[in-house]
Amino acid sequence: MKEVVFSGKRPAMAMFFLGLKDDETVYDLYEHKEAKKRSLDSNSYFWVLVNKIAENQKLSDAEVHDKFLSENISYYYTEDGAFDWKTSPREPNQFGLMKEKVADGYNYWLFAGYKVKLQKDDGTFCKDAKGNEITSNVYWHIKGSHQMNSSEMNRLINSVVYEAKNLGIETATAEQLEEMQRLWEQRYGKEQEDKGV
């Protein structure tokens, strides 16, 4: 039995070829679909390096991710141009972030560095069972890496690449980084508008 490999995307050509052969020759025909090669976009590459840095430093991916997100802040703004913010009694993690699970991932909130006293509609302050005034942390709404425009993502990638190189971790070439940036711009636009949430 002969093994014949047909290359290309035209099975009719293979069938035509087989039809020309004599009846005594036996062929095994295998269907083989080539896997599509996916280009690595900037966010995927960010996560590759996050994972490598986490392994190198014996940290979790979440810790490394949150560190870089808190160091490369991209804020959400309200329709009138103000920072999008909220209060929460929850304490931030060691990087000043609070995460909230939403349908498509997480919302990220950066601790603004101060607390406010909570007030009732009548202007009096809210109190706990012991009579103490209740305070709440103020958080700014910031973007996750998948929500960043190309310039924000570029700043984030440069930061994580710098850290990786300092740890002796192999990184993409300048040409590969430029290609990722180009793909990110194609997908999300060069300077996309802040969409908010």
ABEGO torsion letter per residue (X at the ends): XBBBBBBEABAAAAAAAAAABBAABBBBBBBBBBBBBBBBBAAAAAAAAAAAAAAAAGBBAAAAAAAAAAABBBBBBBAAGBBBBBBBABBBBAAGBBBBBBAAEBBBBBBAGBBBBBBBAAGBBBBBAAGBBBBBBBBBBBBBAAABBAAAAAAAAAAAAAAAAAAGBBBBBAAAAAAAAAAAAAAAEABBBBAEX
